[in-house]
Amino acid sequence: MLIKRGQEYKGPGCADPKKTKDQRSDELQQLMQTEAGRKVVEYYFLKYMGALQGRCPPAGLSMLQTILDHEYPNG
């Protein structure tokens, strides 16, 4: 997965506001089963934690929960 700085990922596993939180959770768990899928999960984790902008995320955060909390802040 190669994404240039400032570009958004638009491939398989991309964030989709039409999905429910449970659907997204299932999707993220499935993505974790392959190396390519793990890269997608890592991308969203780093994006939401600000690491793509040069900030370092706190150690010990759950990648999947962090993504879900960011994409579904009210539920």
Predicted model as a PDB file, atoms N, CA, C, CB and O in Angstrom, pLDDT in the B-factor column:
MODEL        1                                                                  
ATOM      1  N   MET A   1       0.857  -1.169   0.000  1.00 65.00           N  
ATOM      2  CA  MET A   1       0.000   0.000   0.000  1.00 65.00           C  
ATOM      3  C   MET A   1       0.899   1.227   0.000  1.00 65.00           C  
ATOM      4  CB  MET A   1      -0.973   0.001   1.225  1.00 65.00           C  
ATOM      5  O   MET A   1       1.650   1.456   0.948  1.00 65.00           O  
ATOM      6  N   LEU A   2       0.820   1.997  -1.047  1.00 70.00           N  
ATOM      7  CA  LEU A   2       1.630   3.201  -1.164  1.00 70.00           C  
ATOM      8  C   LEU A   2       0.706   4.394  -1.335  1.00 70.00           C  
ATOM      9  CB  LEU A   2       2.627   3.097  -2.349  1.00 70.00           C  
ATOM     10  O   LEU A   2      -0.027   4.498  -2.318  1.00 70.00           O  
ATOM     11  N   ILE A   3       0.755   5.282  -0.369  1.00 72.00           N  
ATOM     12  CA  ILE A   3      -0.063   6.489  -0.406  1.00 72.00           C  
ATOM     13  C   ILE A   3       0.862   7.671  -0.230  1.00 72.00           C  
ATOM     14  CB  ILE A   3      -1.177   6.471   0.692  1.00 72.00           C  
ATOM     15  O   ILE A   3       1.657   7.713   0.710  1.00 72.00           O  
ATOM     16  N   LYS A   4       0.763   8.623  -1.122  1.00 73.00           N  
ATOM     17  CA  LYS A   4       1.586   9.820  -1.015  1.00 73.00           C  
ATOM     18  C   LYS A   4       1.053  10.714   0.088  1.00 73.00           C  
ATOM     19  CB  LYS A   4       1.629  10.579  -2.351  1.00 73.00           C  
ATOM     20  O   LYS A   4      -0.141  10.710   0.388  1.00 73.00           O  
ATOM     21  N   ARG A   5       1.947  11.477   0.684  1.00 70.00           N  
ATOM     22  CA  ARG A   5       1.576  12.385   1.771  1.00 70.00           C  
ATOM     23  C   ARG A   5       0.419  13.287   1.335  1.00 70.00           C  
ATOM     24  CB  ARG A   5       2.794  13.240   2.207  1.00 70.00           C  
ATOM     25  O   ARG A   5       0.467  13.898   0.267  1.00 70.00           O  
ATOM     26  N   GLY A   6      -0.599  13.362   2.153  1.00 73.00           N  
ATOM     27  CA  GLY A   6      -1.753  14.200   1.877  1.00 73.00           C  
ATOM     28  C   GLY A   6      -2.860  13.501   1.113  1.00 73.00           C  
ATOM     29  O   GLY A   6      -3.960  14.042   1.002  1.00 73.00           O  
ATOM     30  N   GLN A   7      -2.601  12.313   0.583  1.00 79.00           N  
ATOM     31  CA  GLN A   7      -3.628  11.573  -0.132  1.00 79.00           C  
ATOM     32  C   GLN A   7      -4.440  10.731   0.849  1.00 79.00           C  
ATOM     33  CB  GLN A   7      -2.999  10.683  -1.222  1.00 79.00           C  
ATOM     34  O   GLN A   7      -3.959  10.369   1.923  1.00 79.00           O  
ATOM     35  N   GLU A   8      -5.666  10.430   0.465  1.00 83.00           N  
ATOM     36  CA  GLU A   8      -6.532   9.559   1.256  1.00 83.00           C  
ATOM     37  C   GLU A   8      -6.541   8.171   0.634  1.00 83.00           C  
ATOM     38  CB  GLU A   8      -7.973  10.134   1.347  1.00 83.00           C  
ATOM     39  O   GLU A   8      -6.472   8.033  -0.587  1.00 83.00           O  
ATOM     40  N   TYR A   9      -6.626   7.152   1.466  1.00 82.00           N  
ATOM     41  CA  TYR A   9      -6.729   5.780   0.993  1.00 82.00           C  
ATOM     42  C   TYR A   9      -8.141   5.543   0.476  1.00 82.00           C  
ATOM     43  CB  TYR A   9      -6.371   4.769   2.118  1.00 82.00           C  
ATOM     44  O   TYR A   9      -9.114   5.922   1.127  1.00 82.00           O  
ATOM     45  N   LYS A  10      -8.258   4.914  -0.698  1.00 84.00           N  
ATOM     46  CA  LYS A  10      -9.564   4.674  -1.310  1.00 84.00           C  
ATOM     47  C   LYS A  10      -9.766   3.216  -1.716  1.00 84.00           C  
ATOM     48  CB  LYS A  10      -9.735   5.563  -2.519  1.00 84.00           C  
ATOM     49  O   LYS A  10     -10.647   2.930  -2.527  1.00 84.00           O  
ATOM     50  N   GLY A  11      -8.989   2.301  -1.187  1.00 84.00           N  
ATOM     51  CA  GLY A  11      -9.078   0.899  -1.591  1.00 84.00           C  
ATOM     52  C   GLY A  11      -9.945   0.055  -0.672  1.00 84.00           C  
ATOM     53  O   GLY A  11     -10.734   0.589   0.107  1.00 84.00           O  
ATOM     54  N   PRO A  12      -9.797  -1.275  -0.763  1.00 84.00           N  
ATOM     55  CA  PRO A  12     -10.555  -2.193   0.083  1.00 84.00           C  
ATOM     56  C   PRO A  12     -10.326  -1.893   1.569  1.00 84.00           C  
ATOM     57  CB  PRO A  12     -10.166  -3.646  -0.229  1.00 84.00           C  
ATOM     58  O   PRO A  12      -9.191  -1.705   2.006  1.00 84.00           O  
ATOM     59  N   GLY A  13     -11.406  -1.851   2.328  1.00 87.00           N  
ATOM     60  CA  GLY A  13     -11.304  -1.594   3.759  1.00 87.00           C  
ATOM     61  C   GLY A  13     -11.318  -0.121   4.114  1.00 87.00           C  
ATOM     62  O   GLY A  13     -11.092   0.236   5.271  1.00 87.00           O  
ATOM     63  N   CYS A  14     -11.580   0.747   3.136  1.00 86.00           N  
ATOM     64  CA  CYS A  14     -11.588   2.178   3.445  1.00 86.00           C  
ATOM     65  C   CYS A  14     -12.799   2.510   4.318  1.00 86.00           C  
ATOM     66  CB  CYS A  14     -11.607   3.025   2.139  1.00 86.00           C  
ATOM     67  O   CYS A  14     -13.802   1.796   4.313  1.00 86.00           O  
ATOM     68  N   ALA A  15     -12.686   3.586   5.052  1.00 86.00           N  
ATOM     69  CA  ALA A  15     -13.769   4.022   5.932  1.00 86.00           C  
ATOM     70  C   ALA A  15     -15.012   4.323   5.104  1.00 86.00           C  
ATOM     71  CB  ALA A  15     -13.347   5.268   6.754  1.00 86.00           C  
ATOM     72  O   ALA A  15     -14.923   4.942   4.043  1.00 86.00           O  
ATOM     73  N   ASP A  16     -16.161   3.889   5.584  1.00 89.00           N  
ATOM     74  CA  ASP A  16     -17.422   4.089   4.876  1.00 89.00           C  
ATOM     75  C   ASP A  16     -18.492   4.460   5.900  1.00 89.00           C  
ATOM     76  CB  ASP A  16     -17.833   2.808   4.067  1.00 89.00           C  
ATOM     77  O   ASP A  16     -18.908   3.608   6.685  1.00 89.00           O  
ATOM     78  N   PRO A  17     -18.944   5.718   5.907  1.00 89.00           N  
ATOM     79  CA  PRO A  17     -19.920   6.140   6.913  1.00 89.00           C  
ATOM     80  C   PRO A  17     -21.263   5.423   6.817  1.00 89.00           C  
ATOM     81  CB  PRO A  17     -20.144   7.609   6.799  1.00 89.00           C  
ATOM     82  O   PRO A  17     -22.084   5.547   7.726  1.00 89.00           O  
ATOM     83  N   LYS A  18     -21.508   4.678   5.741  1.00 93.00           N  
ATOM     84  CA  LYS A  18     -22.765   3.940   5.613  1.00 93.00           C  
ATOM     85  C   LYS A  18     -22.754   2.642   6.430  1.00 93.00           C  
ATOM     86  CB  LYS A  18     -23.036   3.624   4.143  1.00 93.00           C  
ATOM     87  O   LYS A  18     -23.804   2.046   6.667  1.00 93.00           O  
ATOM     88  N   LYS A  19     -21.563   2.209   6.859  1.00 92.00           N  
ATOM     89  CA  LYS A  19     -21.454   0.975   7.642  1.00 92.00           C  
ATOM     90  C   LYS A  19     -21.775   1.269   9.107  1.00 92.00           C  
ATOM     91  CB  LYS A  19     -20.031   0.354   7.506  1.00 92.00           C  
ATOM     92  O   LYS A  19     -21.499   2.355   9.616  1.00 92.00           O  
ATOM     93  N   THR A  20     -22.360   0.281   9.763  1.00 94.00           N  
ATOM     94  CA  THR A  20     -22.574   0.411  11.205  1.00 94.00           C  
ATOM     95  C   THR A  20     -21.244   0.156  11.917  1.00 94.00           C  
ATOM     96  CB  THR A  20     -23.683  -0.583  11.708  1.00 94.00           C  
ATOM     97  O   THR A  20     -20.296  -0.357  11.323  1.00 94.00           O  
ATOM     98  N   LYS A  21     -21.194   0.515  13.168  1.00 94.00           N  
ATOM     99  CA  LYS A  21     -19.979   0.277  13.946  1.00 94.00           C  
ATOM    100  C   LYS A  21     -19.662  -1.213  14.008  1.00 94.00           C  
ATOM    101  CB  LYS A  21     -20.127   0.848  15.366  1.00 94.00           C  
ATOM    102  O   LYS A  21     -18.499  -1.604  13.906  1.00 94.00           O  
ATOM    103  N   ASP A  22     -20.690  -2.048  14.175  1.00 95.00           N  
ATOM    104  CA  ASP A  22     -20.464  -3.498  14.214  1.00 95.00           C  
ATOM    105  C   ASP A  22     -19.944  -4.020  12.877  1.00 95.00           C  
ATOM    106  CB  ASP A  22     -21.757  -4.227  14.590  1.00 95.00           C  
ATOM    107  O   ASP A  22     -19.059  -4.875  12.847  1.00 95.00           O  
ATOM    108  N   GLN A  23     -20.488  -3.511  11.775  1.00 96.00           N  
ATOM    109  CA  GLN A  23     -20.003  -3.921  10.455  1.00 96.00           C  
ATOM    110  C   GLN A  23     -18.540  -3.519  10.268  1.00 96.00           C  
ATOM    111  CB  GLN A  23     -20.872  -3.299   9.342  1.00 96.00           C  
ATOM    112  O   GLN A  23     -17.732  -4.295   9.758  1.00 96.00           O  
ATOM    113  N   ARG A  24     -18.215  -2.302  10.687  1.00 93.00           N  
ATOM    114  CA  ARG A  24     -16.834  -1.822  10.559  1.00 93.00           C  
ATOM    115  C   ARG A  24     -15.903  -2.630  11.449  1.00 93.00           C  
ATOM    116  CB  ARG A  24     -16.742  -0.326  10.916  1.00 93.00           C  
ATOM    117  O   ARG A  24     -14.786  -2.949  11.043  1.00 93.00           O  
ATOM    118  N   SER A  25     -16.342  -2.963  12.646  1.00 95.00           N  
ATOM    119  CA  SER A  25     -15.534  -3.772  13.553  1.00 95.00           C  
ATOM    120  C   SER A  25     -15.223  -5.129  12.926  1.00 95.00           C  
ATOM    121  CB  SER A  25     -16.256  -3.956  14.900  1.00 95.00           C  
ATOM    122  O   SER A  25     -14.080  -5.585  12.946  1.00 95.00           O  
ATOM    123  N   ASP A  26     -16.251  -5.768  12.372  1.00 95.00           N  
ATOM    124  CA  ASP A  26     -16.047  -7.056  11.695  1.00 95.00           C  
ATOM    125  C   ASP A  26     -15.070  -6.909  10.532  1.00 95.00           C  
ATOM    126  CB  ASP A  26     -17.390  -7.620  11.188  1.00 95.00           C  
ATOM    127  O   ASP A  26     -14.190  -7.747  10.337  1.00 95.00           O  
ATOM    128  N   GLU A  27     -15.234  -5.834   9.762  1.00 95.00           N  
ATOM    129  CA  GLU A  27     -14.352  -5.597   8.617  1.00 95.00           C  
ATOM    130  C   GLU A  27     -12.899  -5.422   9.074  1.00 95.00           C  
ATOM    131  CB  GLU A  27     -14.817  -4.353   7.832  1.00 95.00           C  
ATOM    132  O   GLU A  27     -11.988  -6.001   8.483  1.00 95.00           O  
ATOM    133  N   LEU A  28     -12.688  -4.630  10.115  1.00 94.00           N  
ATOM    134  CA  LEU A  28     -11.329  -4.401  10.615  1.00 94.00           C  
ATOM    135  C   LEU A  28     -10.705  -5.701  11.129  1.00 94.00           C  
ATOM    136  CB  LEU A  28     -11.341  -3.344  11.734  1.00 94.00           C  
ATOM    137  O   LEU A  28      -9.521  -5.955  10.907  1.00 94.00           O  
ATOM    138  N   GLN A  29     -11.499  -6.515  11.813  1.00 95.00           N  
ATOM    139  CA  GLN A  29     -10.986  -7.791  12.309  1.00 95.00           C  
ATOM    140  C   GLN A  29     -10.601  -8.707  11.153  1.00 95.00           C  
ATOM    141  CB  GLN A  29     -12.026  -8.477  13.203  1.00 95.00           C  
ATOM    142  O   GLN A  29      -9.599  -9.418  11.233  1.00 95.00           O  
ATOM    143  N   GLN A  30     -11.385  -8.695  10.084  1.00 95.00           N  
ATOM    144  CA  GLN A  30     -11.040  -9.500   8.913  1.00 95.00           C  
ATOM    145  C   GLN A  30      -9.786  -8.967   8.235  1.00 95.00           C  
ATOM    146  CB  GLN A  30     -12.204  -9.526   7.920  1.00 95.00           C  
ATOM    147  O   GLN A  30      -8.943  -9.743   7.784  1.00 95.00           O  
ATOM    148  N   LEU A  31      -9.662  -7.652   8.163  1.00 94.00           N  
ATOM    149  CA  LEU A  31      -8.473  -7.060   7.552  1.00 94.00           C  
ATOM    150  C   LEU A  31      -7.202  -7.482   8.291  1.00 94.00           C  
ATOM    151  CB  LEU A  31      -8.589  -5.529   7.536  1.00 94.00           C  
ATOM    152  O   LEU A  31      -6.147  -7.635   7.676  1.00 94.00           O  
ATOM    153  N   MET A  32      -7.301  -7.666   9.585  1.00 94.00           N  
ATOM    154  CA  MET A  32      -6.129  -8.048  10.386  1.00 94.00           C  
ATOM    155  C   MET A  32      -5.616  -9.448  10.046  1.00 94.00           C  
ATOM    156  CB  MET A  32      -6.470  -7.979  11.869  1.00 94.00           C  
ATOM    157  O   MET A  32      -4.544  -9.836  10.511  1.00 94.00           O  
ATOM    158  N   GLN A  33      -6.357 -10.209   9.247  1.00 96.00           N  
ATOM    159  CA  GLN A  33      -5.970 -11.578   8.904  1.00 96.00           C  
ATOM    160  C   GLN A  33      -4.943 -11.651   7.774  1.00 96.00           C  
ATOM    161  CB  GLN A  33      -7.192 -12.366   8.517  1.00 96.00           C  
ATOM    162  O   GLN A  33      -4.342 -12.702   7.554  1.00 96.00           O  
ATOM    163  N   THR A  34      -4.736 -10.540   7.054  1.00 94.00           N  
ATOM    164  CA  THR A  34      -3.762 -10.542   5.957  1.00 94.00           C  
ATOM    165  C   THR A  34      -2.778  -9.400   6.138  1.00 94.00           C  
ATOM    166  CB  THR A  34      -4.470 -10.429   4.588  1.00 94.00           C  
ATOM    167  O   THR A  34      -3.066  -8.413   6.814  1.00 94.00           O  
ATOM    168  N   GLU A  35      -1.626  -9.547   5.530  1.00 93.00           N  
ATOM    169  CA  GLU A  35      -0.612  -8.486   5.629  1.00 93.00           C  
ATOM    170  C   GLU A  35      -1.107  -7.194   4.981  1.00 93.00           C  
ATOM    171  CB  GLU A  35       0.707  -8.936   4.965  1.00 93.00           C  
ATOM    172  O   GLU A  35      -0.923  -6.109   5.534  1.00 93.00           O  
ATOM    173  N   ALA A  36      -1.736  -7.310   3.805  1.00 91.00           N  
ATOM    174  CA  ALA A  36      -2.261  -6.119   3.135  1.00 91.00           C  
ATOM    175  C   ALA A  36      -3.349  -5.454   3.980  1.00 91.00           C  
ATOM    176  CB  ALA A  36      -2.818  -6.485   1.745  1.00 91.00           C  
ATOM    177  O   ALA A  36      -3.416  -4.227   4.058  1.00 91.00           O  
ATOM    178  N   GLY A  37      -4.190  -6.254   4.605  1.00 93.00           N  
ATOM    179  CA  GLY A  37      -5.243  -5.724   5.460  1.00 93.00           C  
ATOM    180  C   GLY A  37      -4.688  -5.036   6.693  1.00 93.00           C  
ATOM    181  O   GLY A  37      -5.199  -3.998   7.114  1.00 93.00           O  
ATOM    182  N   ARG A  38      -3.644  -5.609   7.271  1.00 92.00           N  
ATOM    183  CA  ARG A  38      -3.017  -4.979   8.442  1.00 92.00           C  
ATOM    184  C   ARG A  38      -2.458  -3.605   8.075  1.00 92.00           C  
ATOM    185  CB  ARG A  38      -1.890  -5.880   9.009  1.00 92.00           C  
ATOM    186  O   ARG A  38      -2.475  -2.690   8.899  1.00 92.00           O  
ATOM    187  N   LYS A  39      -1.972  -3.457   6.863  1.00 91.00           N  
ATOM    188  CA  LYS A  39      -1.453  -2.152   6.431  1.00 91.00           C  
ATOM    189  C   LYS A  39      -2.579  -1.125   6.351  1.00 91.00           C  
ATOM    190  CB  LYS A  39      -0.746  -2.274   5.062  1.00 91.00           C  
ATOM    191  O   LYS A  39      -2.367   0.049   6.653  1.00 91.00           O  
ATOM    192  N   VAL A  40      -3.763  -1.551   5.950  1.00 91.00           N  
ATOM    193  CA  VAL A  40      -4.919  -0.656   5.915  1.00 91.00           C  
ATOM    194  C   VAL A  40      -5.283  -0.233   7.339  1.00 91.00           C  
ATOM    195  CB  VAL A  40      -6.131  -1.343   5.221  1.00 91.00           C  
ATOM    196  O   VAL A  40      -5.518   0.947   7.600  1.00 91.00           O  
ATOM    197  N   VAL A  41      -5.329  -1.196   8.253  1.00 92.00           N  
ATOM    198  CA  VAL A  41      -5.643  -0.897   9.654  1.00 92.00           C  
ATOM    199  C   VAL A  41      -4.587   0.040  10.230  1.00 92.00           C  
ATOM    200  CB  VAL A  41      -5.727  -2.201  10.494  1.00 92.00           C  
ATOM    201  O   VAL A  41      -4.930   1.005  10.913  1.00 92.00           O  
ATOM    202  N   GLU A  42      -3.326  -0.225   9.970  1.00 89.00           N  
ATOM    203  CA  GLU A  42      -2.246   0.642  10.455  1.00 89.00           C  
ATOM    204  C   GLU A  42      -2.389   2.051   9.889  1.00 89.00           C  
ATOM    205  CB  GLU A  42      -0.872   0.058  10.078  1.00 89.00           C  
ATOM    206  O   GLU A  42      -2.168   3.030  10.602  1.00 89.00           O  
ATOM    207  N   TYR A  43      -2.755   2.159   8.618  1.00 87.00           N  
ATOM    208  CA  TYR A  43      -2.940   3.472   7.999  1.00 87.00           C  
ATOM    209  C   TYR A  43      -3.976   4.283   8.779  1.00 87.00           C  
ATOM    210  CB  TYR A  43      -3.375   3.322   6.521  1.00 87.00           C  
ATOM    211  O   TYR A  43      -3.721   5.429   9.149  1.00 87.00           O  
ATOM    212  N   TYR A  44      -5.149   3.682   9.028  1.00 88.00           N  
ATOM    213  CA  TYR A  44      -6.199   4.425   9.735  1.00 88.00           C  
ATOM    214  C   TYR A  44      -5.795   4.743  11.170  1.00 88.00           C  
ATOM    215  CB  TYR A  44      -7.506   3.631   9.729  1.00 88.00           C  
ATOM    216  O   TYR A  44      -6.084   5.831  11.668  1.00 88.00           O  
ATOM    217  N   PHE A  45      -5.139   3.817  11.828  1.00 87.00           N  
ATOM    218  CA  PHE A  45      -4.672   4.080  13.193  1.00 87.00           C  
ATOM    219  C   PHE A  45      -3.712   5.266  13.198  1.00 87.00           C  
ATOM    220  CB  PHE A  45      -3.984   2.827  13.789  1.00 87.00           C  
ATOM    221  O   PHE A  45      -3.871   6.194  13.991  1.00 87.00           O  
ATOM    222  N   LEU A  46      -2.725   5.235  12.323  1.00 84.00           N  
ATOM    223  CA  LEU A  46      -1.741   6.321  12.277  1.00 84.00           C  
ATOM    224  C   LEU A  46      -2.388   7.639  11.853  1.00 84.00           C  
ATOM    225  CB  LEU A  46      -0.598   5.964  11.315  1.00 84.00           C  
ATOM    226  O   LEU A  46      -2.032   8.703  12.361  1.00 84.00           O  
ATOM    227  N   LYS A  47      -3.333   7.564  10.929  1.00 84.00           N  
ATOM    228  CA  LYS A  47      -4.035   8.774  10.490  1.00 84.00           C  
ATOM    229  C   LYS A  47      -4.810   9.400  11.648  1.00 84.00           C  
ATOM    230  CB  LYS A  47      -4.993   8.451   9.324  1.00 84.00           C  
ATOM    231  O   LYS A  47      -4.692  10.600  11.897  1.00 84.00           O  
ATOM    232  N   TYR A  48      -5.593   8.601  12.350  1.00 85.00           N  
ATOM    233  CA  TYR A  48      -6.436   9.125  13.413  1.00 85.00           C  
ATOM    234  C   TYR A  48      -5.646   9.552  14.650  1.00 85.00           C  
ATOM    235  CB  TYR A  48      -7.454   8.095  13.800  1.00 85.00           C  
ATOM    236  O   TYR A  48      -6.112  10.390  15.422  1.00 85.00           O  
ATOM    237  N   MET A  49      -4.469   8.989  14.840  1.00 83.00           N  
ATOM    238  CA  MET A  49      -3.628   9.367  15.979  1.00 83.00           C  
ATOM    239  C   MET A  49      -2.715  10.546  15.655  1.00 83.00           C  
ATOM    240  CB  MET A  49      -2.790   8.180  16.426  1.00 83.00           C  
ATOM    241  O   MET A  49      -2.027  11.063  16.535  1.00 83.00           O  
ATOM    242  N   GLY A  50      -2.711  10.967  14.399  1.00 80.00           N  
ATOM    243  CA  GLY A  50      -1.886  12.112  14.016  1.00 80.00           C  
ATOM    244  C   GLY A  50      -0.475  11.749  13.621  1.00 80.00           C  
ATOM    245  O   GLY A  50       0.332  12.635  13.338  1.00 80.00           O  
ATOM    246  N   ALA A  51      -0.153  10.463  13.594  1.00 73.00           N  
ATOM    247  CA  ALA A  51       1.212  10.048  13.277  1.00 73.00           C  
ATOM    248  C   ALA A  51       1.576  10.363  11.826  1.00 73.00           C  
ATOM    249  CB  ALA A  51       1.382   8.555  13.543  1.00 73.00           C  
ATOM    250  O   ALA A  51       2.751  10.562  11.518  1.00 73.00           O  
ATOM    251  N   LEU A  52       0.596  10.411  10.942  1.00 66.00           N  
ATOM    252  CA  LEU A  52       0.887  10.754   9.550  1.00 66.00           C  
ATOM    253  C   LEU A  52       1.303  12.222   9.429  1.00 66.00           C  
ATOM    254  CB  LEU A  52      -0.338  10.472   8.658  1.00 66.00           C  
ATOM    255  O   LEU A  52       1.911  12.622   8.436  1.00 66.00           O  
ATOM    256  N   GLN A  53       0.971  13.016  10.442  1.00 67.00           N  
ATOM    257  CA  GLN A  53       1.371  14.414  10.469  1.00 67.00           C  
ATOM    258  C   GLN A  53       2.614  14.622  11.341  1.00 67.00           C  
ATOM    259  CB  GLN A  53       0.220  15.278  10.975  1.00 67.00           C  
ATOM    260  O   GLN A  53       3.003  15.758  11.613  1.00 67.00           O  
ATOM    261  N   GLY A  54       3.228  13.527  11.774  1.00 67.00           N  
ATOM    262  CA  GLY A  54       4.466  13.626  12.536  1.00 67.00           C  
ATOM    263  C   GLY A  54       4.320  13.487  14.036  1.00 67.00           C  
ATOM    264  O   GLY A  54       5.321  13.531  14.750  1.00 67.00           O  
ATOM    265  N   ARG A  55       3.108  13.320  14.538  1.00 69.00           N  
ATOM    266  CA  ARG A  55       2.929  13.118  15.982  1.00 69.00           C  
ATOM    267  C   ARG A  55       2.991  11.626  16.277  1.00 69.00           C  
ATOM    268  CB  ARG A  55       1.574  13.726  16.480  1.00 69.00           C  
ATOM    269  O   ARG A  55       2.633  10.805  15.432  1.00 69.00           O  
ATOM    270  N   CYS A  56       3.433  11.285  17.448  1.00 69.00           N  
ATOM    271  CA  CYS A  56       3.572   9.881  17.844  1.00 69.00           C  
ATOM    272  C   CYS A  56       2.381   9.480  18.716  1.00 69.00           C  
ATOM    273  CB  CYS A  56       4.916   9.646  18.605  1.00 69.00           C  
ATOM    274  O   CYS A  56       2.093  10.151  19.707  1.00 69.00           O  
ATOM    275  N   PRO A  57       1.677   8.384  18.357  1.00 64.00           N  
ATOM    276  CA  PRO A  57       0.552   7.954  19.186  1.00 64.00           C  
ATOM    277  C   PRO A  57       1.033   7.389  20.513  1.00 64.00           C  
ATOM    278  CB  PRO A  57      -0.288   6.912  18.449  1.00 64.00           C  
ATOM    279  O   PRO A  57       2.147   6.872  20.596  1.00 64.00           O  
ATOM    280  N   PRO A  58       0.208   7.480  21.555  1.00 66.00           N  
ATOM    281  CA  PRO A  58       0.571   6.899  22.847  1.00 66.00           C  
ATOM    282  C   PRO A  58       0.757   5.386  22.732  1.00 66.00           C  
ATOM    283  CB  PRO A  58      -0.501   7.223  23.898  1.00 66.00           C  
ATOM    284  O   PRO A  58       0.027   4.718  22.001  1.00 66.00           O  
ATOM    285  N   ALA A  59       1.720   4.863  23.445  1.00 68.00           N  
ATOM    286  CA  ALA A  59       1.978   3.418  23.438  1.00 68.00           C  
ATOM    287  C   ALA A  59       0.819   2.673  24.084  1.00 68.00           C  
ATOM    288  CB  ALA A  59       3.299   3.092  24.173  1.00 68.00           C  
ATOM    289  O   ALA A  59       0.202   3.163  25.030  1.00 68.00           O  
ATOM    290  N   GLY A  60       0.533   1.496  23.569  1.00 68.00           N  
ATOM    291  CA  GLY A  60      -0.447   0.620  24.185  1.00 68.00           C  
ATOM    292  C   GLY A  60      -1.875   0.794  23.697  1.00 68.00           C  
ATOM    293  O   GLY A  60      -2.769   0.094  24.173  1.00 68.00           O  
ATOM    294  N   LEU A  61      -2.115   1.703  22.764  1.00 71.00           N  
ATOM    295  CA  LEU A  61      -3.479   1.874  22.271  1.00 71.00           C  
ATOM    296  C   LEU A  61      -3.869   0.712  21.370  1.00 71.00           C  
ATOM    297  CB  LEU A  61      -3.618   3.203  21.516  1.00 71.00           C  
ATOM    298  O   LEU A  61      -3.057   0.229  20.580  1.00 71.00           O  
ATOM    299  N   SER A  62      -5.095   0.274  21.489  1.00 83.00           N  
ATOM    300  CA  SER A  62      -5.636  -0.751  20.601  1.00 83.00           C  
ATOM    301  C   SER A  62      -5.952  -0.102  19.257  1.00 83.00           C  
ATOM    302  CB  SER A  62      -6.910  -1.423  21.217  1.00 83.00           C  
ATOM    303  O   SER A  62      -6.719   0.858  19.190  1.00 83.00           O  
ATOM    304  N   MET A  63      -5.359  -0.631  18.189  1.00 83.00           N  
ATOM    305  CA  MET A  63      -5.579  -0.035  16.874  1.00 83.00           C  
ATOM    306  C   MET A  63      -7.039  -0.097  16.466  1.00 83.00           C  
ATOM    307  CB  MET A  63      -4.725  -0.730  15.833  1.00 83.00           C  
ATOM    308  O   MET A  63      -7.599   0.905  16.022  1.00 83.00           O  
ATOM    309  N   LEU A  64      -7.665  -1.256  16.610  1.00 87.00           N  
ATOM    310  CA  LEU A  64      -9.054  -1.396  16.170  1.00 87.00           C  
ATOM    311  C   LEU A  64      -9.989  -0.501  16.970  1.00 87.00           C  
ATOM    312  CB  LEU A  64      -9.502  -2.845  16.289  1.00 87.00           C  
ATOM    313  O   LEU A  64     -10.855   0.159  16.396  1.00 87.00           O  
ATOM    314  N   GLN A  65      -9.825  -0.473  18.282  1.00 87.00           N  
ATOM    315  CA  GLN A  65     -10.706   0.350  19.117  1.00 87.00           C  
ATOM    316  C   GLN A  65     -10.492   1.829  18.827  1.00 87.00           C  
ATOM    317  CB  GLN A  65     -10.464   0.062  20.612  1.00 87.00           C  
ATOM    318  O   GLN A  65     -11.451   2.600  18.817  1.00 87.00           O  
ATOM    319  N   THR A  66      -9.251   2.233  18.592  1.00 86.00           N  
ATOM    320  CA  THR A  66      -8.956   3.624  18.271  1.00 86.00           C  
ATOM    321  C   THR A  66      -9.646   4.037  16.978  1.00 86.00           C  
ATOM    322  CB  THR A  66      -7.443   3.840  18.158  1.00 86.00           C  
ATOM    323  O   THR A  66     -10.206   5.130  16.893  1.00 86.00           O  
ATOM    324  N   ILE A  67      -9.609   3.170  15.971  1.00 88.00           N  
ATOM    325  CA  ILE A  67     -10.263   3.463  14.693  1.00 88.00           C  
ATOM    326  C   ILE A  67     -11.771   3.569  14.893  1.00 88.00           C  
ATOM    327  CB  ILE A  67      -9.932   2.371  13.642  1.00 88.00           C  
ATOM    328  O   ILE A  67     -12.393   4.519  14.417  1.00 88.00           O  
ATOM    329  N   LEU A  68     -12.358   2.613  15.587  1.00 90.00           N  
ATOM    330  CA  LEU A  68     -13.810   2.625  15.820  1.00 90.00           C  
ATOM    331  C   LEU A  68     -14.237   3.856  16.617  1.00 90.00           C  
ATOM    332  CB  LEU A  68     -14.241   1.351  16.560  1.00 90.00           C  
ATOM    333  O   LEU A  68     -15.254   4.475  16.302  1.00 90.00           O  
ATOM    334  N   ASP A  69     -13.469   4.213  17.642  1.00 88.00           N  
ATOM    335  CA  ASP A  69     -13.800   5.383  18.451  1.00 88.00           C  
ATOM    336  C   ASP A  69     -13.755   6.659  17.610  1.00 88.00           C  
ATOM    337  CB  ASP A  69     -12.839   5.498  19.641  1.00 88.00           C  
ATOM    338  O   ASP A  69     -14.573   7.559  17.797  1.00 88.00           O  
ATOM    339  N   HIS A  70     -12.810   6.731  16.698  1.00 86.00           N  
ATOM    340  CA  HIS A  70     -12.701   7.919  15.851  1.00 86.00           C  
ATOM    341  C   HIS A  70     -13.832   7.971  14.818  1.00 86.00           C  
ATOM    342  CB  HIS A  70     -11.339   7.942  15.142  1.00 86.00           C  
ATOM    343  O   HIS A  70     -14.430   9.027  14.608  1.00 86.00           O  
ATOM    344  N   GLU A  71     -14.124   6.846  14.178  1.00 90.00           N  
ATOM    345  CA  GLU A  71     -15.137   6.828  13.126  1.00 90.00           C  
ATOM    346  C   GLU A  71     -16.564   6.839  13.662  1.00 90.00           C  
ATOM    347  CB  GLU A  71     -14.942   5.621  12.260  1.00 90.00           C  
ATOM    348  O   GLU A  71     -17.492   7.225  12.951  1.00 90.00           O  
ATOM    349  N   TYR A  72     -16.743   6.418  14.910  1.00 91.00           N  
ATOM    350  CA  TYR A  72     -18.076   6.368  15.519  1.00 91.00           C  
ATOM    351  C   TYR A  72     -18.021   7.022  16.909  1.00 91.00           C  
ATOM    352  CB  TYR A  72     -18.589   4.887  15.620  1.00 91.00           C  
ATOM    353  O   TYR A  72     -18.146   6.323  17.915  1.00 91.00           O  
ATOM    354  N   PRO A  73     -17.839   8.330  16.982  1.00 87.00           N  
ATOM    355  CA  PRO A  73     -17.648   8.994  18.270  1.00 87.00           C  
ATOM    356  C   PRO A  73     -18.884   8.953  19.176  1.00 87.00           C  
ATOM    357  CB  PRO A  73     -17.253  10.420  18.038  1.00 87.00           C  
ATOM    358  O   PRO A  73     -18.757   9.150  20.385  1.00 87.00           O  
ATOM    359  N   ASN A  74     -20.043   8.709  18.635  1.00 85.00           N  
ATOM    360  CA  ASN A  74     -21.267   8.692  19.441  1.00 85.00           C  
ATOM    361  C   ASN A  74     -21.836   7.316  19.669  1.00 85.00           C  
ATOM    362  CB  ASN A  74     -22.299   9.532  18.800  1.00 85.00           C  
ATOM    363  O   ASN A  74     -23.021   7.165  19.969  1.00 85.00           O  
ATOM    364  N   GLY A  75     -20.991   6.308  19.527  1.00 73.00           N  
ATOM    365  CA  GLY A  75     -21.614   5.026  19.728  1.00 73.00           C  
ATOM    366  C   GLY A  75     -20.728   3.916  19.675  1.00 73.00           C  
ATOM    367  O   GLY A  75     -21.159   2.774  19.834  1.00 73.00           O  
TER     368      GLY A  75                                                      
ENDMDL                                                                          
END                                                                             
